[in-house]
Amino acid sequence: MNEIQMKHRFLFPASYNDLKSSILLLFLRLAFGGMLMTHGVNKWLNFDSLKDRFPDPLHVGSCVSLSMVIFAEVVCCLGFITGTLFRLALLPMMFSMFMIVFVVNEGQPFAPRELAALYLSLFLVCFAAGPGSMSLDRQWIRRMMGNA
């Protein structure tokens, strides 16, 4: 392979499920999933003090809203990190970040929405890219197809 072909392959890989891409996706899942999970665990540990004053943009009650966010930030983060039901796990996470950016902090300057916007952007990219080959979903598919 000549130098131009190598650069072309680097910029425009034929497959996004090669080892390098899968390692990058694994790193993103571990780093961002782990960071978001710390927020969820903190909410879970402080549930009693947050349940009456947590934002309720869906008008289902503060306690229910807090529970849904904890589910997204803890349970769904576990699925995101391990690549288990990956895209399904991302949906509540993306919805939660969407609500923070566009509903809860509506009319605010960008600064209070910045972290949620960053997470939402990353989760949208991950949703499109998939979990990569280093995920439980991929392992299950290989076993189901008889390629294990």
PyRosetta script that sets phi, psi and omega in degrees:
from pyrosetta import init, pose_from_sequence

init()
pose = pose_from_sequence("MNEIQMKHRFLFPASYNDLKSSILLLFLRLAFGGMLMTHGVNKWLNFDSLKDRFPDPLHVGSCVSLSMVIFAEVVCCLGFITGTLFRLALLPMMFSMFMIVFVVNEGQPFAPRELAALYLSLFLVCFAAGPGSMSLDRQWIRRMMGNA")
pose.set_psi(1, 127.8)
pose.set_omega(1, -179.7)
pose.set_phi(2, -81.4)
pose.set_psi(2, 175.5)
pose.set_omega(2, -173.6)
pose.set_phi(3, -63.9)
pose.set_psi(3, -39.8)
pose.set_omega(3, -179.8)
pose.set_phi(4, -65.6)
pose.set_psi(4, -41.9)
pose.set_omega(4, 178.3)
pose.set_phi(5, -64.5)
pose.set_psi(5, -37.3)
pose.set_omega(5, 179.0)
pose.set_phi(6, -65.4)
pose.set_psi(6, -42.7)
pose.set_omega(6, 177.8)
pose.set_phi(7, -65.2)
pose.set_psi(7, -41.1)
pose.set_omega(7, 178.7)
pose.set_phi(8, -61.4)
pose.set_psi(8, -43.0)
pose.set_omega(8, -179.8)
pose.set_phi(9, -67.3)
pose.set_psi(9, -35.0)
pose.set_omega(9, 177.7)
pose.set_phi(10, -66.3)
pose.set_psi(10, -46.1)
pose.set_omega(10, -178.3)
pose.set_phi(11, -74.2)
pose.set_psi(11, -35.6)
pose.set_omega(11, -176.4)
pose.set_phi(12, -131.0)
pose.set_psi(12, 75.1)
pose.set_omega(12, -177.6)
pose.set_phi(13, -64.3)
pose.set_psi(13, 146.3)
pose.set_omega(13, 179.7)
pose.set_phi(14, -68.9)
pose.set_psi(14, -31.4)
pose.set_omega(14, -178.4)
pose.set_phi(15, -134.6)
pose.set_psi(15, 137.7)
pose.set_omega(15, 177.2)
pose.set_phi(16, -94.3)
pose.set_psi(16, 7.1)
pose.set_omega(16, 178.4)
pose.set_phi(17, -109.8)
pose.set_psi(17, 19.9)
pose.set_omega(17, 175.8)
pose.set_phi(18, -72.5)
pose.set_psi(18, 173.7)
pose.set_omega(18, -174.3)
pose.set_phi(19, -59.9)
pose.set_psi(19, -45.2)
pose.set_omega(19, -178.4)
pose.set_phi(20, -61.8)
pose.set_psi(20, -45.1)
pose.set_omega(20, 179.4)
pose.set_phi(21, -64.4)
pose.set_psi(21, -40.3)
pose.set_omega(21, 179.9)
pose.set_phi(22, -66.0)
pose.set_psi(22, -37.4)
pose.set_omega(22, 176.7)
pose.set_phi(23, -66.0)
pose.set_psi(23, -42.6)
pose.set_omega(23, 177.6)
pose.set_phi(24, -62.2)
pose.set_psi(24, -45.5)
pose.set_omega(24, 178.9)
pose.set_phi(25, -63.4)
pose.set_psi(25, -39.3)
pose.set_omega(25, 176.7)
pose.set_phi(26, -62.4)
pose.set_psi(26, -44.9)
pose.set_omega(26, 178.1)
pose.set_phi(27, -59.7)
pose.set_psi(27, -45.6)
pose.set_omega(27, 179.2)
pose.set_phi(28, -62.2)
pose.set_psi(28, -42.2)
pose.set_omega(28, 179.3)
pose.set_phi(29, -63.0)
pose.set_psi(29, -45.4)
pose.set_omega(29, -179.5)
pose.set_phi(30, -65.9)
pose.set_psi(30, -47.4)
pose.set_omega(30, -175.1)
pose.set_phi(31, -68.1)
pose.set_psi(31, -57.4)
pose.set_omega(31, -174.5)
pose.set_phi(32, -75.5)
pose.set_psi(32, -34.6)
pose.set_omega(32, 175.0)
pose.set_phi(33, -64.7)
pose.set_psi(33, -42.3)
pose.set_omega(33, 178.3)
pose.set_phi(34, -64.8)
pose.set_psi(34, -40.9)
pose.set_omega(34, 179.3)
pose.set_phi(35, -66.0)
pose.set_psi(35, -44.7)
pose.set_omega(35, 179.7)
pose.set_phi(36, -66.4)
pose.set_psi(36, -36.3)
pose.set_omega(36, -179.6)
pose.set_phi(37, -62.3)
pose.set_psi(37, -32.7)
pose.set_omega(37, 177.8)
pose.set_phi(38, -62.2)
pose.set_psi(38, -35.1)
pose.set_omega(38, 176.7)
pose.set_phi(39, -65.6)
pose.set_psi(39, -43.1)
pose.set_omega(39, -180.0)
pose.set_phi(40, -66.0)
pose.set_psi(40, -42.9)
pose.set_omega(40, 179.0)
pose.set_phi(41, -64.0)
pose.set_psi(41, -39.5)
pose.set_omega(41, 177.4)
pose.set_phi(42, -61.7)
pose.set_psi(42, -42.2)
pose.set_omega(42, 177.0)
pose.set_phi(43, -63.8)
pose.set_psi(43, -41.6)
pose.set_omega(43, -179.5)
pose.set_phi(44, -62.4)
pose.set_psi(44, -45.0)
pose.set_omega(44, -179.7)
pose.set_phi(45, -66.9)
pose.set_psi(45, -27.0)
pose.set_omega(45, -179.1)
pose.set_phi(46, -108.2)
pose.set_psi(46, 25.3)
pose.set_omega(46, -175.6)
pose.set_phi(47, -53.0)
pose.set_psi(47, -48.6)
pose.set_omega(47, -176.1)
pose.set_phi(48, -60.0)
pose.set_psi(48, -38.0)
pose.set_omega(48, -178.7)
pose.set_phi(49, -82.1)
pose.set_psi(49, -19.1)
pose.set_omega(49, -178.4)
pose.set_phi(50, -96.5)
pose.set_psi(50, -24.5)
pose.set_omega(50, -167.4)
pose.set_phi(51, -60.1)
pose.set_psi(51, -27.7)
pose.set_omega(51, -178.3)
pose.set_phi(52, -93.4)
pose.set_psi(52, -14.0)
pose.set_omega(52, -176.2)
pose.set_phi(53, -123.1)
pose.set_psi(53, 7.7)
pose.set_omega(53, -179.1)
pose.set_phi(54, -71.9)
pose.set_psi(54, 142.2)
pose.set_omega(54, 178.6)
pose.set_phi(55, -56.5)
pose.set_psi(55, 143.2)
pose.set_omega(55, -176.9)
pose.set_phi(56, -128.1)
pose.set_psi(56, 67.1)
pose.set_omega(56, -175.4)
pose.set_phi(57, -68.5)
pose.set_psi(57, -20.4)
pose.set_omega(57, -179.7)
pose.set_phi(58, -93.5)
pose.set_psi(58, -3.0)
pose.set_omega(58, -179.9)
pose.set_phi(59, 57.9)
pose.set_psi(59, 45.5)
pose.set_omega(59, 176.5)
pose.set_phi(60, -111.7)
pose.set_psi(60, 0.7)
pose.set_omega(60, -177.8)
pose.set_phi(61, 105.6)
pose.set_psi(61, 142.8)
pose.set_omega(61, -178.2)
pose.set_phi(62, -60.2)
pose.set_psi(62, -40.4)
pose.set_omega(62, -178.3)
pose.set_phi(63, -64.3)
pose.set_psi(63, -42.6)
pose.set_omega(63, 179.1)
pose.set_phi(64, -68.0)
pose.set_psi(64, -43.0)
pose.set_omega(64, 178.0)
pose.set_phi(65, -59.4)
pose.set_psi(65, -44.6)
pose.set_omega(65, 178.5)
pose.set_phi(66, -62.5)
pose.set_psi(66, -42.7)
pose.set_omega(66, 178.9)
pose.set_phi(67, -61.7)
pose.set_psi(67, -41.2)
pose.set_omega(67, 179.5)
pose.set_phi(68, -65.9)
pose.set_psi(68, -39.2)
pose.set_omega(68, 179.3)
pose.set_phi(69, -67.9)
pose.set_psi(69, -40.8)
pose.set_omega(69, 176.9)
pose.set_phi(70, -62.2)
pose.set_psi(70, -41.3)
pose.set_omega(70, 176.1)
pose.set_phi(71, -58.4)
pose.set_psi(71, -46.7)
pose.set_omega(71, -179.4)
pose.set_phi(72, -64.5)
pose.set_psi(72, -41.6)
pose.set_omega(72, -172.4)
pose.set_phi(73, -87.5)
pose.set_psi(73, -11.6)
pose.set_omega(73, 178.2)
pose.set_phi(74, -115.7)
pose.set_psi(74, -64.4)
pose.set_omega(74, -175.8)
pose.set_phi(75, -65.3)
pose.set_psi(75, -49.5)
pose.set_omega(75, -179.3)
pose.set_phi(76, -67.9)
pose.set_psi(76, -32.4)
pose.set_omega(76, 175.5)
pose.set_phi(77, -62.6)
pose.set_psi(77, -36.6)
pose.set_omega(77, 176.3)
pose.set_phi(78, -61.6)
pose.set_psi(78, -42.9)
pose.set_omega(78, 176.2)
pose.set_phi(79, -63.7)
pose.set_psi(79, -39.8)
pose.set_omega(79, 178.3)
pose.set_phi(80, -63.7)
pose.set_psi(80, -48.3)
pose.set_omega(80, -177.5)
pose.set_phi(81, -62.7)
pose.set_psi(81, -45.6)
pose.set_omega(81, -176.6)
pose.set_phi(82, -84.6)
pose.set_psi(82, -12.1)
pose.set_omega(82, -177.0)
pose.set_phi(83, 74.7)
pose.set_psi(83, 34.1)
pose.set_omega(83, -179.9)
pose.set_phi(84, -102.5)
pose.set_psi(84, 122.3)
pose.set_omega(84, -174.6)
pose.set_phi(85, 47.1)
pose.set_psi(85, 48.9)
pose.set_omega(85, -166.3)
pose.set_phi(86, -52.3)
pose.set_psi(86, -58.0)
pose.set_omega(86, -176.1)
pose.set_phi(87, -68.9)
pose.set_psi(87, -34.6)
pose.set_omega(87, 175.9)
pose.set_phi(88, -64.6)
pose.set_psi(88, -41.4)
pose.set_omega(88, 178.1)
pose.set_phi(89, -64.9)
pose.set_psi(89, -31.9)
pose.set_omega(89, -178.6)
pose.set_phi(90, -70.9)
pose.set_psi(90, -27.2)
pose.set_omega(90, -175.1)
pose.set_phi(91, -58.8)
pose.set_psi(91, -52.0)
pose.set_omega(91, 177.4)
pose.set_phi(92, -64.5)
pose.set_psi(92, -32.4)
pose.set_omega(92, 178.8)
pose.set_phi(93, -65.5)
pose.set_psi(93, -45.5)
pose.set_omega(93, 179.3)
pose.set_phi(94, -66.8)
pose.set_psi(94, -40.3)
pose.set_omega(94, 178.7)
pose.set_phi(95, -61.4)
pose.set_psi(95, -43.3)
pose.set_omega(95, 179.3)
pose.set_phi(96, -60.8)
pose.set_psi(96, -46.4)
pose.set_omega(96, 179.7)
pose.set_phi(97, -66.7)
pose.set_psi(97, -38.3)
pose.set_omega(97, 177.2)
pose.set_phi(98, -59.2)
pose.set_psi(98, -46.2)
pose.set_omega(98, -179.1)
pose.set_phi(99, -63.3)
pose.set_psi(99, -38.7)
pose.set_omega(99, 178.4)
pose.set_phi(100, -64.8)
pose.set_psi(100, -45.5)
pose.set_omega(100, -175.6)
pose.set_phi(101, -70.4)
pose.set_psi(101, -46.6)
pose.set_omega(101, -168.3)
pose.set_phi(102, -104.4)
pose.set_psi(102, -13.0)
pose.set_omega(102, -178.1)
pose.set_phi(103, -120.5)
pose.set_psi(103, -60.2)
pose.set_omega(103, -174.9)
pose.set_phi(104, -60.6)
pose.set_psi(104, -44.3)
pose.set_omega(104, -177.1)
pose.set_phi(105, -105.5)
pose.set_psi(105, 25.9)
pose.set_omega(105, 178.8)
pose.set_phi(106, -59.9)
pose.set_psi(106, 137.4)
pose.set_omega(106, 179.4)
pose.set_phi(107, 81.3)
pose.set_psi(107, -6.7)
pose.set_omega(107, 178.0)
pose.set_phi(108, -81.7)
pose.set_psi(108, 160.7)
pose.set_omega(108, 170.5)
pose.set_phi(109, -61.7)
pose.set_psi(109, 168.6)
pose.set_omega(109, -175.4)
pose.set_phi(110, -66.8)
pose.set_psi(110, -30.7)
pose.set_omega(110, -174.1)
pose.set_phi(111, -52.4)
pose.set_psi(111, -47.4)
pose.set_omega(111, -179.8)
pose.set_phi(112, -69.5)
pose.set_psi(112, -16.2)
pose.set_omega(112, -179.1)
pose.set_phi(113, -100.3)
pose.set_psi(113, -8.1)
pose.set_omega(113, -170.7)
pose.set_phi(114, -60.3)
pose.set_psi(114, -48.3)
pose.set_omega(114, -177.6)
pose.set_phi(115, -63.5)
pose.set_psi(115, -44.3)
pose.set_omega(115, 178.4)
pose.set_phi(116, -64.2)
pose.set_psi(116, -37.4)
pose.set_omega(116, 177.7)
pose.set_phi(117, -65.3)
pose.set_psi(117, -38.9)
pose.set_omega(117, 177.3)
pose.set_phi(118, -63.1)
pose.set_psi(118, -48.4)
pose.set_omega(118, 177.3)
pose.set_phi(119, -59.3)
pose.set_psi(119, -46.3)
pose.set_omega(119, -179.0)
pose.set_phi(120, -59.5)
pose.set_psi(120, -44.0)
pose.set_omega(120, 179.1)
pose.set_phi(121, -61.4)
pose.set_psi(121, -46.2)
pose.set_omega(121, -179.9)
pose.set_phi(122, -64.2)
pose.set_psi(122, -42.5)
pose.set_omega(122, -179.0)
pose.set_phi(123, -65.9)
pose.set_psi(123, -34.5)
pose.set_omega(123, 175.7)
pose.set_phi(124, -64.6)
pose.set_psi(124, -42.3)
pose.set_omega(124, 177.5)
pose.set_phi(125, -64.0)
pose.set_psi(125, -44.9)
pose.set_omega(125, 179.0)
pose.set_phi(126, -63.6)
pose.set_psi(126, -37.8)
pose.set_omega(126, 177.9)
pose.set_phi(127, -60.5)
pose.set_psi(127, -43.1)
pose.set_omega(127, 179.5)
pose.set_phi(128, -70.1)
pose.set_psi(128, -39.3)
pose.set_omega(128, -175.6)
pose.set_phi(129, -77.1)
pose.set_psi(129, -29.8)
pose.set_omega(129, -174.3)
pose.set_phi(130, 85.3)
pose.set_psi(130, 176.1)
pose.set_omega(130, -173.0)
pose.set_phi(131, -79.8)
pose.set_psi(131, -13.8)
pose.set_omega(131, -174.9)
pose.set_phi(132, 84.9)
pose.set_psi(132, 177.3)
pose.set_omega(132, -174.5)
pose.set_phi(133, -77.8)
pose.set_psi(133, -15.6)
pose.set_omega(133, -180.0)
pose.set_phi(134, -96.1)
pose.set_psi(134, 63.2)
pose.set_omega(134, -178.4)
pose.set_phi(135, -143.8)
pose.set_psi(135, 156.2)
pose.set_omega(135, 177.5)
pose.set_phi(136, -66.7)
pose.set_psi(136, -35.0)
pose.set_omega(136, 176.5)
pose.set_phi(137, -56.6)
pose.set_psi(137, -46.2)
pose.set_omega(137, -178.4)
pose.set_phi(138, -65.6)
pose.set_psi(138, -38.1)
pose.set_omega(138, 178.4)
pose.set_phi(139, -65.0)
pose.set_psi(139, -41.7)
pose.set_omega(139, 178.5)
pose.set_phi(140, -64.1)
pose.set_psi(140, -40.9)
pose.set_omega(140, 179.3)
pose.set_phi(141, -63.6)
pose.set_psi(141, -42.8)
pose.set_omega(141, 178.6)
pose.set_phi(142, -60.6)
pose.set_psi(142, -42.6)
pose.set_omega(142, 179.5)
pose.set_phi(143, -66.7)
pose.set_psi(143, -42.2)
pose.set_omega(143, -179.0)
pose.set_phi(144, -64.9)
pose.set_psi(144, -33.5)
pose.set_omega(144, -178.6)
pose.set_phi(145, -86.2)
pose.set_psi(145, -5.0)
pose.set_omega(145, 178.2)
pose.set_phi(146, 80.8)
pose.set_psi(146, 21.0)
pose.set_omega(146, -178.7)
pose.set_phi(147, -103.9)
pose.set_psi(147, 15.0)
pose.set_omega(147, -177.1)
pose.set_phi(148, -78.8)
pose.dump_pdb("model.pdb")
